[in-house]
Amino acid sequence: MWFNTVVGMYGKEHSSATMADGTEIPEHVVRRCGEIIEEESIDFDWKKGDVLFLDNMALLHGRRPSLPPRKVLVATCK
């Protein structure tokens, strides 16, 4: 399991983010995972016309909150 699942699902009723024995992950561990995500994150200064390609199997990726309009164009391939 990667950190985004631990952080994003922590405290939710139907969370799959638990310790291997099914117990709740300690809050300090979840907090530290969130800190690591922030420490390792890279923000892009997007400009009109920019395109980003990434390997979905090699990188953890996400987005920060943004203001409308937001246009997402996605293509997937093998």
Backbone as numpy.savetxt, mean C-alpha at the origin, in Angstrom:
# Nx Ny Nz CAx CAy CAz Cx Cy Cz
2.74 -12.00 4.16 1.89 -10.83 4.16 2.78 -9.60 4.16
2.40 -8.62 3.42 3.19 -7.40 3.36 2.55 -6.31 4.21
3.33 -5.28 4.50 2.93 -4.25 5.46 1.62 -3.55 5.12
1.34 -3.32 3.84 0.13 -2.55 3.52 -1.13 -3.29 3.97
-1.12 -4.61 3.94 -2.27 -5.37 4.43 -2.36 -5.26 5.94
-1.25 -5.34 6.61 -1.23 -5.23 8.08 -1.76 -3.86 8.49
-1.24 -2.81 7.88 -1.62 -1.45 8.26 -3.03 -1.13 7.82
-3.37 -1.47 6.58 -4.68 -1.13 6.03 -5.85 -1.88 6.64
-5.61 -3.10 7.08 -6.70 -3.92 7.61 -6.74 -3.97 9.14
-5.76 -3.36 9.78 -5.70 -3.44 11.24 -6.96 -2.87 11.89
-7.53 -3.64 12.79 -8.70 -3.20 13.54 -10.02 -3.37 12.82
-10.00 -3.81 11.57 -11.25 -4.02 10.82 -11.87 -5.35 11.23
-13.18 -5.41 11.18 -13.90 -6.59 11.65 -13.52 -7.86 10.89
-13.36 -7.75 9.58 -13.08 -8.94 8.77 -11.64 -8.93 8.27
-10.72 -8.56 9.13 -9.32 -8.48 8.76 -8.68 -9.85 8.67
-7.89 -10.04 7.61 -7.09 -11.26 7.50 -5.69 -11.03 8.06
-5.47 -9.82 8.56 -4.15 -9.46 9.10 -4.06 -9.88 10.56
-3.54 -11.08 10.77 -3.36 -11.61 12.12 -2.00 -12.30 12.20
-1.62 -12.64 13.41 -0.42 -13.44 13.60 -0.71 -14.85 13.06
0.32 -15.65 12.87 0.15 -17.00 12.31 -0.79 -17.86 13.14
-0.84 -17.62 14.45 -1.72 -18.41 15.33 -3.14 -17.83 15.42
-3.42 -16.76 14.64 -4.76 -16.17 14.61 -4.97 -15.04 15.60
-4.00 -14.77 16.45 -4.15 -13.68 17.41 -3.91 -12.34 16.72
-4.39 -11.28 17.37 -4.25 -9.93 16.82 -2.79 -9.49 16.81
-2.40 -8.78 15.76 -1.06 -8.23 15.68 -0.96 -7.07 16.67
0.08 -7.03 17.47 0.21 -5.94 18.45 0.24 -4.56 17.77
-0.39 -3.59 18.40 -0.50 -2.26 17.81 0.87 -1.64 17.51
1.85 -1.86 18.39 3.18 -1.26 18.14 3.82 -1.84 16.87
3.52 -3.09 16.55 4.04 -3.71 15.32 3.37 -3.06 14.11
2.05 -2.87 14.17 1.33 -2.23 13.08 1.84 -0.80 12.87
2.05 -0.08 13.95 2.58 1.29 13.87 3.95 1.30 13.18
4.81 0.37 13.57 6.15 0.30 12.97 6.07 -0.04 11.49
5.17 -0.93 11.12 4.98 -1.26 9.70 4.58 -0.01 8.93
3.69 0.81 9.48 3.29 2.07 8.84 4.46 3.02 8.69
5.32 3.06 9.70 6.51 3.91 9.63 7.45 3.44 8.53
7.62 2.12 8.41 8.50 1.58 7.37 7.95 1.90 5.98
6.65 1.79 5.81 6.05 2.15 4.52 6.40 3.59 4.17
6.25 4.50 5.13 6.56 5.91 4.88 8.05 6.12 4.60
8.90 5.45 5.35 10.35 5.59 5.16 10.80 5.12 3.78
10.16 4.09 3.26 10.58 3.49 1.99 9.80 4.02 0.79
8.84 4.89 1.03 8.00 5.41 -0.07 8.73 6.45 -0.90
8.42 6.45 -2.18 8.93 7.45 -3.12 7.73 8.12 -3.75
7.66 9.44 -3.64 6.59 10.20 -4.28 7.07 10.72 -5.63
6.19 10.71 -6.60 6.50 11.23 -7.93 5.85 12.58 -8.09
6.57 13.53 -8.65 6.01 14.83 -8.99 5.45 14.72 -10.41
4.19 14.29 -10.49 3.57 14.01 -11.78 3.39 15.29 -12.59
3.66 15.16 -13.87 3.42 16.24 -14.81 2.56 15.70 -15.94
1.83 16.58 -16.59 0.94 16.18 -17.68 1.71 15.35 -18.71
1.15 14.21 -19.06 1.76 13.33 -20.04 2.65 12.26 -19.45
2.91 12.30 -18.15 3.77 11.29 -17.51 3.11 9.92 -17.56
3.94 8.90 -17.71 3.50 7.50 -17.70 4.45 6.74 -16.77
3.91 5.84 -15.97 4.74 5.03 -15.07 4.46 3.57 -15.34
5.52 2.81 -15.57 5.43 1.36 -15.70 6.09 0.76 -14.47
5.46 -0.25 -13.89 6.08 -0.92 -12.76 5.78 -2.40 -12.80
6.64 -3.15 -12.17 6.48 -4.59 -12.07 5.63 -4.88 -10.84
4.40 -5.27 -11.06 3.45 -5.49 -9.98 3.88 -6.59 -9.02
4.74 -7.50 -9.46 5.20 -8.58 -8.61 6.44 -8.19 -7.80
7.09 -7.10 -8.17 8.34 -6.72 -7.51 8.19 -5.52 -6.58
7.13 -4.75 -6.74 6.98 -3.50 -5.99 5.67 -3.43 -5.25
5.71 -2.86 -4.08 4.51 -2.48 -3.37 4.16 -1.09 -3.87
2.95 -0.89 -4.31 2.60 0.42 -4.82 1.23 0.83 -4.32
1.01 2.11 -4.32 -0.25 2.66 -3.87 -0.32 4.11 -4.30
-1.21 4.83 -3.67 -1.33 6.25 -4.02 -1.69 7.04 -2.77
-1.36 8.29 -2.83 -1.75 9.22 -1.79 -3.13 9.76 -2.15
-3.85 10.30 -1.18 -5.13 10.95 -1.51 -4.90 12.06 -2.53
-5.85 12.22 -3.43 -5.73 13.25 -4.46 -7.06 13.95 -4.66
-6.99 15.08 -5.33 -8.19 15.85 -5.63 -8.66 15.51 -7.03
-9.97 15.54 -7.28 -10.47 15.30 -8.63 -10.00 16.42 -9.56
-9.95 16.23 -10.85 -10.29 14.96 -11.50 -9.11 14.01 -11.49
-9.41 12.74 -11.32 -8.39 11.69 -11.33 -8.73 10.74 -12.47
-7.79 10.55 -13.38 -8.01 9.68 -14.52 -7.00 8.54 -14.45
-7.49 7.32 -14.44 -6.62 6.15 -14.36 -6.77 5.34 -15.63
-5.67 5.10 -16.31 -5.64 4.26 -17.50 -4.74 3.08 -17.18
-5.26 1.86 -17.32 -4.50 0.67 -16.92 -4.49 -0.35 -18.06
-3.34 -0.94 -18.26 -3.22 -2.08 -19.17 -2.41 -3.14 -18.46
-2.82 -4.38 -18.58 -2.07 -5.46 -17.97 -1.63 -6.44 -19.04
-0.52 -7.08 -18.80 -0.01 -8.06 -19.77 0.87 -9.06 -19.06
1.20 -10.14 -19.76 2.09 -11.15 -19.19 3.52 -10.76 -19.42
